[in-house]
Amino acid sequence: MKLFDVYPINDITITRAKGTRVWDNEETEYMDLYGGHAVISIGHTHPHWVKRIEEQLEKIAFYSNSIKIPLQEELATKLGEVSGKKDFELFLCNSGAEANENALKLASFHTNRKKIVAFEKAFHGRTSLAVAATDNPSIVAPVNETTNIVFLPFNDNEALAGYFNTNGHEIAAVIIEGIQGVGGINVAEDAFLCTIRRLCDDYGAVYIADSVQCGYGRSGQFFSHDHAGVEADIYSMAKGMGNGFPIGGIIISPKFKAKHSMLGTTFGGNHLACAAALAVLEVIEKESLMENAEKVGNFLQEELKSIPELSGVRGRGLMIGFDVPASHKNLKKDLLFKYKIFTGEAKPNVIRLLPSLALTMDDAAAFINSLKIAIAQYQPS
Ligand SMILES: Cc1ncc(COP(=O)(O)O)c(C=O)c1O
């Protein structure tokens, strides 16, 4: 049997990893500033994470949600402490799309309404409703098409207020990434998030903060929405949550009332996933990784801004994007194959940095050095 060929892949086979380094099957070392798409939060194969998973594996890996799983309560308590959202409640699932799917569904149950406001360039996942709320028609199958979703311009207070003015009482939810990831690292302005909060309050709609990529400390705050000083009603999470162990979840404001069977999953919240997620939070706290993300991220942004060939340096913490000129369109490939550095990309010509939150200042400086050398290759001699 062959694999269903849906991924454009690089011809590299990674066989081991440690911290912000990965090695291929020929023992070539790479610096990882991509983290497998913002997934590696505390560093590859962190010893505390490995130990907690191994110890859990010896006891029990999985049982369904038909029994008590105290690790889920432990995770909810820890998540409340580290995120500062102690009065929220946790529902666990397996991926980012599933988290958003549940968030949107819950908003619809809660309001008994159908309309969802999403934004241009948004990416919320590939399941039915999440993909319908994703601004990319090429990944929306005919069966996913719905008139219940409207896309408005990002960071446009007037357009949002205008839409609420005429349709406000039909809107179940507004869903927004605090920093658009797949869309090219576009930061939601604080004032825009405040407008969303106010309009949702005025019209009884639910504010969903898609924090799948920008959450879990990546922006320097636990949720990037925290920078705006407003609180969403539901936060969806996944990527950094398990440091590579598949787990997702939503945290839900106390204004929602749970009802048996309204949400559910077979695998979500299993023992092994909870152990991995607890290890991540313990390391984020113990190693002050949010503070590190802010410090190293600020350094990277300043350095990137000083490179004349680059423009539009943006982001927060260790979620950074910049534009490269069309003449440098192979820069990302060169960084990977010549300089052995993984970065991410977004079209057209955007490079994204999504490293582990434990990236050191030395590694950040080494990256800037390699980037300058790589860019210099394009200069006329
Ligand atoms: C903001 C955002 N939401 C949702 C998702 C979907 O997550 P998953 O691929 O785990 O389903 C992604 C994935 O890139 C994302 O970036």
PDBQT file of the ligand as one rigid body, heavy atoms in Angstrom, charges set to zero:
ROOT
HETATM    1  C1  LIG A 401      -5.016  28.725  13.980  1.00  0.00    +0.000 C 
HETATM    2  C2  LIG A 401      -5.232  27.281  13.671  1.00  0.00    +0.000 A 
HETATM    3  N1  LIG A 401      -6.406  26.716  13.999  1.00  0.00    +0.000 NA
HETATM    4  C3  LIG A 401      -6.642  25.422  13.762  1.00  0.00    +0.000 A 
HETATM    5  C4  LIG A 401      -5.696  24.617  13.165  1.00  0.00    +0.000 A 
HETATM    6  C5  LIG A 401      -5.999  23.165  12.901  1.00  0.00    +0.000 C 
HETATM    7  O1  LIG A 401      -5.261  22.361  13.759  1.00  0.00    +0.000 OA
HETATM    8  P1  LIG A 401      -5.072  20.785  13.453  1.00  0.00    +0.000 P 
HETATM    9  O2  LIG A 401      -4.203  20.681  12.252  1.00  0.00    +0.000 OA
HETATM   10  O3  LIG A 401      -4.453  20.247  14.712  1.00  0.00    +0.000 OA
HETATM   11  O4  LIG A 401      -6.423  20.222  13.220  1.00  0.00    +0.000 OA
HETATM   12  C6  LIG A 401      -4.469  25.167  12.797  1.00  0.00    +0.000 A 
HETATM   13  C7  LIG A 401      -3.436  24.341  12.117  1.00  0.00    +0.000 C 
HETATM   14  O5  LIG A 401      -2.520  24.821  11.501  1.00  0.00    +0.000 OA
HETATM   15  C8  LIG A 401      -4.232  26.539  13.054  1.00  0.00    +0.000 A 
HETATM   16  O6  LIG A 401      -3.074  27.114  12.703  1.00  0.00    +0.000 OA
ENDROOT
TORSDOF 0
